[in-house]
Amino acid sequence: MATQEYAHGRRGGVTGYLLKLIRESVPATQEHLAIALSVERATVQSWESGRRPFTSVAFGQAIAIRQKLTMLGANAVLVDALDDAAEADLILAAVLDPHVERTDVTQQPLGWSVLTQRLTDLVLWAVLGQPPTFLRDLPIRGRRRGPVAAGPLVPVDERAAFFTHLRVLAERAISRRNPHVLLHRQACFLAGTDPTGTSAAWLTQRDARNSRPPTRFQTWTPLWPDARSVATSLANQGDPEPLRDFIARAHPDDTCERAALNYSAYWVGEVPHRQRDDSFMPLALADWRGARLLRHLVERLDDSRVFVDLNIHNTWALLTARRQLALDDPAVGRSLIERSTILLDGHSISEQSRRELTSIVYSLRTDGLTGTGTGR
């Protein structure tokens, strides 16, 4: 049973730190929150420190606590992130299991469903110390007194083990008689965030050994997103060419373009439900509008971004499918023109990206949009 397998490795650091931020958003002291939740102050303290993982709280009690937090006026964005924080703790516990080379890969939470940006950010918050994207614009309370942690960062030795274990899991996932492709691609994707560069050579080997060459994709297959993840990870490790090659040669038909857009919409939270595997990617564009995705992409049209060519291509594909989006929000459309112009004036993007940006700018100007001086 998965519950028994991970019982000794339960973690609560991400959920605990998020609970601390939720409490401070009320605002309330640990003692006042304990009274409101009908628990001991020591219980709140142990939840926030991670010593007593909040994930161990009975399901019914956890629901009641969330409702009470909302009634107390806690920040709704933070409360809404609790489920993902709990899943992040579960993923961390499983990946950092000291016996990861022997555990059943089908019981790895990293392969149970398709990662979203928020869930990924929460995992990497603990591993890299970088605040999640959704926290950056929230009114977090001022600096605390004393040596208080600024996030749920795991110890240094565990940070190194995290990336080592990801590589172990990826190798094990793909070596099975029935490969666990989702686990493999998501382990490769996270390995691409390794700040030490240790994963770079390994990812290059993955690209050569197990990823389908872009020229051989004639339409979408389950190996398409796997190859995409390895390419994006290599870009994250400083080699943009495999990703540029993937963009240029791995979109042979509309099915692959839909897959890229559906996945991007899912990543930013426009697809309303969690997906258990990648099979949703090539389906018809539905259930999401694209406004959030367009804003997300436009904000990342910057040559300092390692995925700038991918962001350009996805913007081009999105506006090809739904041109009206840029006109529905003229501020985003004008920002798109300005950011595109800055990129076109430089030399950091691929020739394909240059053609796609030129097409975007021409179409928007034809529709009457112009820049306003608010580029970046």
C-alpha angles and dihedrals in degrees: 000000000000092000092057092043094056099032092099091050103048115147134194105175099111095041091044095053091046089052088053090054090046091052092048090050091061086042107234139139120242088255095051092046091049090055091048092050094042093238135114120274088238089059093056089045092051092047092053094046092047092236089119105033113227086219087073092064114108113264095242093048091048090054091050091049092051091051091050092049090053091048090051089058100256117168106278094214091056094046090049090055094058094093092053091046090054090049090049089055090049092051092048092050092050097045092046093048105131089223095052092130089064104035121107105266091209087065094055109115089212087072099042098087142356113281120242126208092254094051092045091049091052092051092048091046087068096041103039103018093234113141115243117260093242091059097054097082097037121107096248111183121257129280114300125232121255132009098325120159115255092212145348094286114167121225118282095251091053092050089058091044091052093065094040090053092047089059091048091051093048092051092048093046094055097040094063123105086245103034118222094226097177092053090046096051095044092048088050091048093053091043086061089068092062103130093200094065090232092123095053098085091042091052090050089055090048089052092052098041108035112015119091110242110250092237090063097056109101093167139345119308131165087262091061096077089041091058090044092054093051090049093050090047091053089051088052088053092054105270110106097171099085089052093047089049090050092050092049100044110019098068100073096149145015091268091067092045090052090049091054092049096044091049093047091049090049091048093057094043103259095118101079101218137049112254121222094209143357097272092102092066102083095043123112116287103263144131092039132072104202104231093115091045092051092051090048092051096044092052088056098050091111128121090228089068116093090213096049093122091050091048090051093050093047091049090051092047093047094051091044088057097036110019093166092070094081091049093049090062107033092182090060090044092053092046088051091055093049096047090046091051091051091051092046090053090056135063104230102096132076124260090250090053089050091054093047094048091048089053091049094050093046093051094047093047089048086056090053102260121135134174123268106200097264098107107136 
